[in-house]
Amino acid sequence: MRAVAIEQFGRPELLRLRDLPTPTPGDGEVLVRVHAAGVNAIDWLTRAGQGVTVSRFPAVLGWDLSGVVAATGPGVDGLPVGSEVFGMGGFPRLIGGYAEYAVVAADVLARKPEVIDHATAAATPMPALTAWQTVATHARVTAGQRVLVHGAAGGVGHLAVQLAAGAGAHVIGTASTRNHELVSALGATEVIDYTRQPVAEVVRDVDVVVDPIGGDAAVGLLATVRPGGLLVTLKGRDPRLESAAAQRGVRLAFTYVTPDGAAMARVAHLLGDGRLRVEVQQVFPLEQAATAHALGERGHVRGRLVLDTLDAA
């Protein structure tokens, strides 16, 4: 099969198309003929040697995928050959989504809704699961709450806005001016341009903050939270943030995204009936994975980047 792999850590140019053996599904696994693969920040961090552990090279990155079941291993029930599926496989273990074929545990996949294409489906899993585990699992957002989503036009942010708004919350999103129309259309009641003034100068007394950045930005957002409110960060534990939160009486939670077949099925339902929309900025041929990584690393991507793995050169 054709796959994009790295032989060592480093710059995007190290992502190169090559021939590799097609994997074989084991117990509880399916072989997916990948039609599209999502590109996430953890992909380029891992390529640079700053992400998940890579135990051997060549290493094929990519966890988010959409495609068709090509073969099934023992013990798989309910996903026959020919089923259109999507999901986030095995994270943080490498499953090799940047390829024509990948092996994935059947129980983390969901059926792809007919109303969306493979590119949109591949753009969805990791950011949608992150948003779901943040908004629904950690924050348990309910109607009437005030929820601040920082970076509301980003991959996780634009989905968190929709999930919180769908729960009946008053959503405040932060985004650059060019993305205000999009964030409002996704369900935000207010949109703040974080490039023009500190968010904490104009937002107060929110119940929940969704923080995708961490560091100084997260510490600054604590001032927007009411006493007893919650800040959920996607960037892991930080002693300085934890100390500042304790001083302000703000609770903290940490989202470490994990595969979740039940949540993926719920996301699939929301996509299928139009209650969840995934913004795709650009789709690249598989052989242009390096270009996609370089664009993602520069930041300010509106929505998601995707690789088309069909007809790899």
N, C-alpha and C positions, 0 to 999 in steps of 0.2 A: 504494500500500500504506500501511498504518498503521504508524507507527514512533514511538518515543520519542527525542527529540533535544534537544540543547542548542544555544543560539545564542551562548553565551559561557560562560566559566568562572565557577563560584561555587557557591551552596548547592544542596541537593537539589531545591528548588522550581523550579529552572530546567529540570528534566527534564519535557518536555511532549509530549503526544501530538499528532502532526500527520500530514498526508498528504505522502508523498514518492514519487518515481518508483520503480518496481520495477526492481532491477538486472538486468543480462543477463550470463550466464556467458561467460567467454572460454576460451581454450585451457586444457585441463586442469582446468576449474572446473565446479562444479555449482551450480544454483540450488536452495536448500533452502527449502521451506515450513516455517518455524520453528514448532514446537509449544511449545517452552519454551526460555528462556535463563537461564543461570546468572549470578549476581551475585557478583563478586569484589572484593577490596579495591582492585585496580588500577582497577576501574571508577569507584569514588567518588573515588579519588585523581586520576584523569584528569579527571573532571567538575570537580574543584576547581582544576585547573591544575597539579597536582603529580605527574602520572603520565606517560604516554607523550605523544609529540608529536602535536598536532592541528593540521593545516595549513589546515583550512578549516571553516567552519560553514555550515549546521547539521551537527553531528556526532552520529552514532548510535553509542553505546557497545555493549559486549557482545562477548565472544569465544567464550564457551561456549554451545553450542546443541545442540538435538536436534530432529529433524523428518523430513520426507519429501522425497526428491529430486523436484523439480518439473520440472526441465529440465537438460540437460547441454550443455556446450560441446564443441568439437572435441577429440579425443584422449582422451576419458574412456572407460575400459573397466572393467567390473565393478561399476558403480553405476548400473543402469538407473533410469529414472523409476519412482517408487513405492517405491524402497528406503528403509527406515527407517535413518537414520544419526545419529551424534553425533560431536562433536569440538571442538577448539579451533582456530579458524581464524585464520591470518595473523599472530598476535601477534608483534611489537607494532603492526603495521599495523592500522588500524581496518577491521573487516569488517561492523559494524552488526548485531549479534545481537539488539538490542532492537527487533525489527521482525517483520512478518509474513513477509518474505522476506529472505534473505541469500545472497550469493555466496561460496563457499568452495572452496579448492583440494581436489580430490577425494582427493589422496594423504595428506591429514592427517585424513581422516574414517575412522570404523570403523562397521561395521554395529551397530545397536542390538540388544542381546539381547532376545528376546521376553519374558523373565521380568521385565524392569523397565519402568517407564513413562517417558514423555518427561521428566517433571519430574526424576526420579532421574538419567536419562541426562544432562540438561543441567547438573545439579549436579556432574557428575563431572570433565570434562576437565582444566581448569587445575589444580585441587588434586591430582588423581590423577597427572598428568604431573609436577607438582612433586615429589610424594612419590616417584614412581618414579625420577626423575632424581636425587633425593637418596639414597634407600635402596639402589637397585639399581645406579645408574651411578656416583655419586661414592663412596659408602661400601662398596658391594659386600658388604652384610651377609650373614653366613653363620651357620650353626647354631652355637650355643654362645656367641656374642658377647653382650655386655651393651650394650644400646642405650637411651639416654635420649631420649624424645620430649617436648620442652617444649611446653605448650599442646596436650595430647593429645586434647582434645575439639573442637579447631578444625577448619577445613576441610581443611587439609593434614595437621594432626596426627593426626586420627582415621584417615586413610588410611595415613600412615606407620606407625602402630602395627600395623595389619593386615599391611602388607607385610613389616615386620621380623619380626613373630611368625610369619608364613607361611614365612619363611626359616629359622625355627628359633631365633631369637634370644630371649634373656631381655630382655623389654621393660619398662622403667620409664617410666611416663607421669606427667606433672604435669597437674593439673586441680583446679578448685575442688571442694569436697566434693560438691556436687549432681551432678557429672558422673562421680564415681568408679565408679558401677555401669556406666555406659556404657563407660568406658575399659577396665574389667576385661573386660566382655563382648566387646570388640573384640580381646582377646588380650594385654593387658598383665598381667604377673605381679605387678607392684607399681604402686601409684598414690600419688603424693605430692601433698598439698595445698600448692601454692606460695604460697597466701595466708596461711598460718599460720607458715611458717618458710622461710628461704632454702634452696633445693634443695641447695646445696653443703654444708649442715650435715648432711644425711642420706644423700647419695649420693656414692659414691667409686668410682674405678677402672672407669669404663665405657669401652668401646671406641669408641663412636660417640655423639655428641650431635646431635640434630636441633633447630636453633634457628630459630624463625620470627620472632623479635622484633628481634634485633640490639642494638646499643648497650650500655648497662650490663648488661642481662640476659645478653647473650652473653658478655661479659667475666666475669661472675660464674659462668657455667656451666663455664668452663675448669677450675675447681677440681674438677669432678666427673670429669674425663677422666684416664685413666692416661697416663704418659709414652709418647709415640709414638702415642697415640690420635688420633681425628679429630673435629673439630667442623665440621658442615656448616651454614652459615647461609643463610637465604633473603633476607637483607637487603643483600647486596652487600659490596664491599670497605670496610674500616674500618681506617685506620692504627693506631688505639689497640688494636683487637682483634688485629691482626696482630702488634703488638709484644708484647702480653701473652701471646699464644699461643707466640711464639718463646721467651720467657723460661721458659715452663713445659714446653717440648718437646712441644707439641700441634700437630698438623697441622690446616690449615684447607682447606675447599673451599667453593665458592660456587655456589649453584643459581640460574641465570637460565633460567627455564622457556622452552622452545621447542616449537613444534608437532612432533609425531613420530607419524606414522601407524602405524609398527610397534609402538610402545609403547601406542598407543590400542587396537590390535587385541589386545594382551596384556591390557590392562585390561578390555576387553570380554569376553574369555574368563573372567577371574576373576569379573566380575560375573555372567556367565551361569551359572557353576556354583556360585555362592553363596560363593566364597572371599573376596569383597570386598563390603563393605556401605557404602553412602553414606547418611549421616544428613542428612535434609532437615528444617530447622526450620520453614520456612514457604514457601508458594507464594502470590505476589501476582498479581493481574491486571496486564497490561502497563501500564495507565494509572496504576497505583500504584507505578511505579518509584521515585519520590521517597521514598515511605514505606519501601521496601526499603533504599534507600541510607541514609536516616537511621538505621534500625535497625542496619545493618551498621557504620556509623561509631561508634555508641555502644559497640560491642565486646561480647565475651562471648556471641557467637552460638554455639549448639551445632550444629555441622555447617554446613549450607549454606542460602542463600536463593535463590529461583528466581522468575522471571517467567513467567506463562502468557500466551503470545502469540496464542493462538486467540481469535477473537471479540473483538478489540480494540474498545473502545467508540468 
